[in-house]
Amino acid sequence: MFGKLRSQFKPYKDWFFMAYFLPLAGCVAMGISSDHIIYKLCFLLGLVFLAVKVWLTDYEKYEIIIMMLFIALLGYVFFRTREKSLIITTITIFGCKDVDTRRALKYTLFVYIIGVTVRMGLSWLKILPGKYFTASKSGIRQIIYDFGFSNPNSAYNHILMISLMVVAVYKNKIKWYHYILMSFAMVAFYNMFFSRTGILTYIILCVFLLMLFTVNSNKVRKVLGLLYLFIPLCIASLSCVFLLMYRKHFAYLDNLNQYLTRRIELSYNAVCVSGINFFGSIDKSWKQQYYVDNAYINLLINFGVLIFIICILSYLVSAFYYWKNQEYYVLILLATMSIYAFMEYSPVNITWNPILLYIADGIFKTYRTQNVISHYD
């Protein structure tokens, strides 16, 4: 009986996954955090759809073993440190096996556009609350409205994610004049929210895409792709090296630290308070003292050295799959978000960073012996 039901529902497994993921992405797009009752209800209901999706998916035995071991490791870290931010990302990636990632991102893109538009519209009409912030631009103090998001930088993060998903979904269908229009929109939103981190990340994305467009040689593209592949490892290593250098009081780091709005200093101070543990730090007092805007250092402190290494290796394995299959658009998106993670914590959360859905394809398809038809061409 169950075998017959499974065979009947198997063609619809993508929709079960999206019934789980899209409401969570919609909550994030609407500025609804994981602490809100609506988000929790969506997550609990979505787990039912995710469980059905997992039941309909054919996993190899070694995949099941690895998944169970990693979830057990995350469970141990959770009961030890109460850190849960990586759990949703992990179960989503595991549940995303055999899902058409491009189609999932296409629906997520529409959900983000609708959610952000509705949130900003209702906040502009004063139906939903918002807050005012002050920021300095060219020495002049500016008043910024956050349109109901946690802060203006968070609002621009959503706009940036929409632009990334546009590239992920439409890729070479996007013409040069589309990029010009999108760039005008990104600059206009920057003038609204003054998110220096966000606009720098968008500029990096444009530079990477320009390099891809101007290179015709497959060999040169391969070399560029290899550089994109190792960017996450380089940025993660650089984050740790900066901590060691700051400890030694290298004077030339001061200017960089100030330019990065004290991100190196705050990360170093947080590590001094919490320490670095193999399974994550139990001491959470650093969170009340220092806000660490670096996803790599946050992972290192909250989840420990072991999970930190596993996450970086997973990124590399996925990127290698796309490099081998010449999926340079995906490599660029992963590299761009890995750079953004140096300046923000949100990229480790898959509902804030749906580009992480690509990790599932990279991990699960890397070790297959049969030829796999790509969804991305």
C-alpha positions as a printed Julia matrix, in Angstrom:
377×3 Matrix{Float64}:
  0.0    0.0     0.0
  2.7    2.49    1.04
  4.79   1.52   -1.96
  1.87   2.29   -4.28
  1.22   5.63   -2.58
  4.91   6.48   -2.85
  4.99   5.77   -6.57
  1.85   7.88   -7.11
  3.13  10.91   -5.2
  6.79  10.69   -6.31
  6.31  12.95   -9.39
  5.13  15.7    -7.04
  8.06  15.64   -4.61
  9.25  19.07   -5.81
  5.93  20.55   -4.75
  6.11  18.98   -1.31
  9.53  20.56   -0.87
  8.25  23.95   -1.98
  5.23  23.63    0.32
  7.82  23.44    3.11
 10.31  26.06    1.88
  8.23  28.82    0.27
  6.21  29.79    3.39
  9.46  30.14    5.37
 11.01  32.24    2.6
  7.81  34.29    2.52
  8.07  34.95    6.26
 11.63  36.2     5.84
 10.65  38.35    2.84
  7.92  39.91    5.02
 10.4   40.64    7.79
  8.93  37.96   10.09
 11.76  36.53   12.22
 12.11  32.96   13.52
 11.04  34.16   16.99
  7.6   35.13   15.7
  4.66  32.75   16.19
  3.76  32.9    12.47
  7.23  31.69   11.46
  7.11  28.89   14.03
  3.7   27.73   12.79
  4.91  27.77    9.17
  7.98  25.77   10.17
  6.02  23.15   12.13
  3.48  22.73    9.33
  6.24  22.73    6.73
  8.03  19.89    8.51
  5.11  17.64    7.55
  5.62  18.43    3.85
  9.39  18.05    4.21
  8.93  14.65    5.86
  6.75  13.54    2.92
  9.39  14.86    0.48
 12.13  12.9     2.27
  9.95   9.76    2.21
  9.5   10.16   -1.57
 13.25  10.64   -2.2
 15.63   7.81   -3.03
 18.7    8.22   -0.83
 21.78   6.03   -1.03
 22.71   4.19    2.17
 25.92   6.18    2.63
 23.92   9.41    2.19
 21.52   8.39    4.95
 24.41   7.52    7.25
 26.19  10.84    6.62
 22.93  12.8     7.06
 22.14  11.05   10.34
 25.67  11.6    11.67
 25.66  15.3    10.83
 22.17  15.85   12.26
 23.24  13.99   15.41
 26.29  16.28   15.61
 24.1   19.37   15.24
 21.74  17.94   17.86
 24.63  17.49   20.28
 25.78  21.06   19.67
 22.2   22.3    20.18
 21.77  20.56   23.54
 25.22  21.75   24.53
 25.08  25.37   23.38
 21.4   25.92   22.37
 22.52  27.02   18.9
 19.9   26.19   16.26
 20.6   28.62   13.38
 22.23  25.96   11.19
 19.61  23.25   11.73
 17.0   24.68    9.31
 19.67  25.14    6.65
 20.89  21.56    7.08
 17.52  19.81    6.95
 16.51  21.97    3.97
 19.66  21.02    2.05
 19.17  17.33    2.87
 15.51  17.52    1.85
 16.39  19.32   -1.4
 17.89  16.25   -3.06
 16.53  15.67   -6.61
 14.58  18.95   -6.51
 14.79  21.15   -9.6
 16.79  23.92   -7.92
 16.22  26.42  -10.68
 12.45  25.99  -10.45
 12.55  26.2    -6.65
 14.54  29.44   -6.88
 12.12  30.8    -9.48
  9.16  30.4    -7.12
 11.24  31.68   -4.21
 12.11  34.75   -6.28
  8.42  35.52   -6.83
  7.69  34.95   -3.14
 10.49  37.36   -2.2
  9.29  40.03   -4.63
  5.7   39.79   -3.37
  6.73  39.59    0.3
  9.15  42.54    0.17
  6.7   44.66   -1.85
  3.82  43.95    0.54
  5.96  44.58    3.64
  7.35  47.87    2.34
  3.94  48.97    1.08
  2.13  48.24    4.34
  4.92  49.9     6.31
  4.84  52.95    4.04
  1.08  53.19    4.62
  1.77  52.94    8.39
 -0.34  49.77    8.63
  2.74  47.87    9.85
  5.26  49.53   12.18
  8.73  50.67   11.15
 11.66  52.47   12.75
 13.89  55.39   11.85
 17.68  55.14   11.93
 20.43  57.7    11.45
 23.51  57.22    9.3
 26.32  59.43    8.05
 26.91  59.83    4.33
 29.61  62.22    3.09
 29.7   63.75    6.56
 25.98  64.51    6.53
 23.61  62.78    8.95
 20.78  61.03    7.15
 17.5   59.68    8.51
 16.7   56.21    7.15
 13.4   54.37    7.41
 13.68  50.58    7.69
 10.21  49.85    6.19
  9.43  47.39    8.97
 12.58  45.27    8.68
 14.93  44.84   11.63
 17.24  47.54   10.23
 17.94  49.29    6.88
 20.8   46.89    6.12
 18.37  43.98    6.48
 15.97  45.64    4.05
 18.72  46.04    1.44
 19.75  42.42    2.04
 16.34  41.36    0.71
 16.73  43.53   -2.39
 20.21  42.11   -2.97
 18.89  38.56   -2.64
 16.22  39.28   -5.24
 18.92  40.45   -7.69
 20.97  37.3    -7.02
 17.96  35.06   -7.6
 17.18  36.89  -10.85
 20.67  35.93  -12.06
 20.23  32.36  -10.74
 16.92  31.85  -12.53
 17.45  33.64  -15.86
 21.26  33.49  -16.3
 22.26  34.01  -19.95
 18.7   35.09  -20.83
 19.45  38.4   -19.11
 20.65  41.03  -21.61
 23.09  43.85  -20.91
 20.31  46.45  -20.7
 18.54  44.35  -18.05
 21.69  44.56  -15.92
 21.77  48.34  -16.42
 18.15  48.63  -15.27
 18.83  46.35  -12.3
 21.92  48.4   -11.39
 19.89  51.63  -11.42
 17.39  49.96   -9.09
 20.15  48.74   -6.75
 21.66  52.23   -6.58
 18.22  53.74   -5.92
 17.62  51.31   -3.06
 21.12  52.05   -1.76
 20.19  55.73   -1.57
 17.18  54.68    0.49
 18.97  52.32    2.91
 22.69  53.31    2.72
 23.79  49.68    2.93
 27.46  49.9     1.99
 27.9   46.14    2.5
 25.02  45.36    0.17
 26.07  47.67   -2.65
 29.69  46.46   -2.47
 28.45  42.88   -2.78
 26.34  43.81   -5.81
 29.35  45.51   -7.42
 31.4   42.35   -6.83
 28.65  40.32   -8.5
 28.72  42.67  -11.51
 32.52  42.43  -11.77
 32.39  38.62  -11.71
 29.66  38.57  -14.37
 31.55  41.07  -16.54
 34.62  38.85  -16.4
 32.48  35.9   -17.49
 30.9   37.86  -20.37
 34.19  39.21  -21.74
 36.02  35.87  -21.76
 35.38  33.61  -24.76
 38.08  31.0   -24.17
 36.86  27.9   -22.32
 40.32  27.42  -20.83
 40.35  30.93  -19.35
 36.81  30.39  -18.05
 38.0   27.21  -16.38
 40.77  29.13  -14.63
 38.35  31.88  -13.56
 35.94  29.22  -12.32
 38.73  27.67  -10.28
 39.36  31.06   -8.65
 35.65  31.38   -7.83
 35.73  27.84   -6.4
 38.36  28.68   -3.78
 36.96  32.07   -2.72
 34.94  30.59    0.22
 38.04  28.82    1.57
 40.14  31.98    1.11
 37.6   34.23    2.86
 37.16  31.76    5.75
 40.93  31.48    6.14
 41.31  35.27    5.92
 38.74  35.74    8.68
 40.79  33.52   10.99
 44.11  35.07    9.93
 42.79  38.56   10.72
 41.99  37.4    14.25
 45.55  36.16   14.73
 47.02  39.31   13.22
 44.83  41.55   15.37
 46.04  39.65   18.41
 49.62  40.55   17.42
 48.61  44.23   17.12
 49.61  44.77   13.5
 49.27  48.52   13.01
 48.27  48.35    9.34
 45.12  46.38   10.31
 43.69  49.42   12.08
 42.66  51.2     8.9
 41.09  48.04    7.49
 39.32  47.43   10.81
 37.85  50.95   10.75
 36.8   50.59    7.1
 35.03  47.34    8.02
 33.27  49.2    10.85
 35.29  47.39   13.54
 34.31  43.92   12.32
 37.8   42.51   12.97
 38.01  44.06   16.43
 34.52  42.89   17.45
 35.22  39.36   16.19
 38.49  39.27   18.12
 36.84  40.54   21.32
 34.06  37.97   20.98
 36.59  35.15   20.57
 38.51  36.41   23.61
 35.31  36.18   25.7
 33.94  32.9    24.35
 37.06  31.04   23.28
 37.12  28.53   20.41
 35.82  25.07   21.19
 35.69  21.86   19.17
 31.88  21.68   19.58
 30.98  25.34   20.08
 31.15  27.76   22.97
 28.73  27.45   25.87
 29.5   30.98   27.07
 27.02  33.36   25.36
 27.95  36.54   27.22
 29.79  37.82   24.12
 26.46  38.25   22.31
 25.42  40.94   24.79
 28.76  42.73   24.37
 29.76  42.34   20.73
 27.81  41.99   17.48
 29.88  39.81   15.15
 28.98  40.57   11.53
 31.0   37.71   10.08
 29.32  34.4     9.27
 32.6   32.44    9.46
 33.53  33.68   12.94
 29.94  33.18   14.11
 30.05  29.58   12.91
 33.42  29.07   14.56
 32.24  30.4    17.94
 28.69  29.03   17.98
 29.23  25.6    16.41
 32.91  24.9    16.94
 35.86  23.9    14.81
 34.43  20.58   13.56
 31.2   21.96   12.05
 33.11  24.99   10.75
 35.43  22.69    8.76
 32.52  20.52    7.55
 30.64  23.59    6.27
 33.66  24.91    4.35
 34.34  21.46    2.86
 30.67  21.11    1.83
 30.91  24.47    0.08
 34.07  23.35   -1.73
 32.58  19.99   -2.77
 29.51  21.73   -4.21
 31.57  24.37   -5.98
 33.82  21.67   -7.48
 30.76  19.94   -8.95
 29.65  23.14  -10.67
 33.17  23.93  -11.84
 33.52  20.45  -13.36
 30.18  20.89  -15.14
 31.06  24.46  -16.24
 28.18  26.0   -14.31
 29.94  29.34  -13.97
 26.82  31.34  -13.06
 26.3   29.15  -10.0
 29.98  29.44   -9.06
 29.74  33.23   -9.27
 26.65  33.31   -7.05
 28.23  31.03   -4.45
 31.47  33.05   -4.52
 29.56  36.35   -4.18
 27.61  35.12   -1.17
 30.76  33.73    0.43
 32.28  37.22    0.23
 29.07  38.73    1.62
 29.34  36.26    4.51
 32.58  37.99    5.53
 30.52  41.09    6.35
 27.15  39.63    7.42
 25.88  36.68    9.45
 22.6   36.06    7.57
 24.09  34.08    4.6
 24.28  30.88    6.7
 20.47  30.88    7.0
 18.98  29.29    3.89
 15.71  31.25    4.15
 17.78  34.46    4.05
 20.1   33.02    1.42
 18.18  30.66   -0.93
 21.33  30.43   -3.1
 22.4   27.76   -0.58
 19.88  25.44   -2.27
 22.62  24.87   -4.85
 24.7   23.18   -2.15
 22.28  20.23   -2.2
 22.81  19.59   -5.92
 26.57  19.88   -5.56
 26.79  17.5    -2.6
 24.38  14.82   -3.76
 25.47  14.76   -7.41
 29.22  14.82   -6.83
 29.54  11.15   -5.92
 27.11   9.7    -8.44
 28.65   7.34  -10.95
 25.98   7.78  -13.62
 25.74  10.83  -15.87
 23.37  13.47  -14.56
 21.52  15.88  -16.82
 21.96  19.43  -15.53
 18.98  21.66  -14.79
 20.93  24.81  -15.44
 21.74  24.92  -19.14
